């Protein structure tokens, strides 16, 4: 499992998410709420999911979208998916 987590670099993920959401990297802290803090709507969240699936070659379920609320949760979800 440690290898899967290492495969998802937090800083790389932060840069990637900030780019997709078109926000400053500094605003995407580990625990910044995507909706409350960064103003992410459902369409933006879906876009993040799609690009994450492509970048990390994982399949994210629609029901998991509600869990993608912070960078830390995205990281944990990706790490668990890549560990499967």
JOPEBEL-V489181 format. One record per residue. N is the residue number from 1. RES is the residue in three letters. SS is DSSP state (hx for helix, st for strand, lp for the rest). PHI is phi in whole degrees, -180 to 180 (NA if undefined). D_LAST is the distance of its C-alpha to the last C-alpha in whole Angstrom. Layout:
N & RES & SS & PHI & D_LAST
N & RES & SS & PHI & D_LAST
This chain:
1 & UNK & lp & NA & 9
2 & UNK & hx & -61 & 12
3 & UNK & hx & -65 & 12
4 & UNK & hx & -66 & 9
5 & UNK & hx & -64 & 12
6 & UNK & hx & -65 & 14
7 & UNK & hx & -68 & 13
8 & UNK & lp & -105 & 14
9 & UNK & lp & -76 & 18
10 & UNK & hx & -61 & 19
11 & UNK & hx & -69 & 23
12 & UNK & hx & -64 & 21
13 & UNK & hx & -63 & 19
14 & UNK & hx & -60 & 23
15 & UNK & hx & -61 & 25
16 & UNK & hx & -63 & 23
17 & UNK & hx & -65 & 23
18 & UNK & hx & -60 & 26
19 & UNK & hx & -65 & 27
20 & UNK & hx & -64 & 26
21 & UNK & hx & -84 & 27
22 & UNK & lp & 57 & 31
23 & UNK & lp & -126 & 31
24 & UNK & lp & -70 & 32
25 & UNK & hx & -57 & 29
26 & UNK & hx & -63 & 31
27 & UNK & hx & -76 & 31
28 & UNK & lp & -91 & 27
29 & UNK & lp & -79 & 27
30 & UNK & lp & -56 & 23
31 & UNK & lp & -116 & 25
32 & UNK & lp & -66 & 27
33 & UNK & lp & -72 & 26
34 & UNK & lp & -58 & 26
35 & UNK & lp & -80 & 28
36 & UNK & lp & -70 & 31
37 & UNK & lp & -91 & 31
38 & UNK & lp & -104 & 30
39 & UNK & lp & 71 & 31
40 & UNK & lp & -74 & 28
41 & UNK & lp & -102 & 29
42 & UNK & hx & -64 & 27
43 & UNK & hx & -67 & 27
44 & UNK & hx & -65 & 26
45 & UNK & hx & -63 & 23
46 & UNK & hx & -64 & 22
47 & UNK & hx & -62 & 23
48 & UNK & hx & -60 & 21
49 & UNK & hx & -59 & 18
50 & UNK & hx & -63 & 19
51 & UNK & hx & -71 & 20
52 & UNK & hx & -66 & 16
53 & UNK & hx & -60 & 15
54 & UNK & hx & -68 & 17
55 & UNK & hx & -64 & 17
56 & UNK & hx & -105 & 13
57 & UNK & lp & 52 & 12
58 & UNK & lp & -125 & 10
59 & UNK & lp & -112 & 11
60 & UNK & lp & -102 & 13
61 & UNK & lp & -80 & 14
62 & UNK & hx & -60 & 18
63 & UNK & hx & -65 & 18
64 & UNK & hx & -78 & 16
65 & UNK & hx & -60 & 18
66 & UNK & hx & -68 & 21
67 & UNK & hx & -86 & 18
68 & UNK & lp & -87 & 18
69 & UNK & lp & -114 & 22
70 & UNK & lp & -142 & 22
71 & UNK & hx & -60 & 20
72 & UNK & hx & -60 & 19
73 & UNK & hx & -68 & 17
74 & UNK & hx & -62 & 16
75 & UNK & hx & -59 & 14
76 & UNK & hx & -64 & 13
77 & UNK & hx & -64 & 11
78 & UNK & hx & -63 & 10
79 & UNK & hx & -62 & 9
80 & UNK & hx & -70 & 6
81 & UNK & hx & -65 & 5
82 & UNK & hx & -75 & 5
83 & UNK & hx & -86 & 4
84 & UNK & lp & -72 & 0
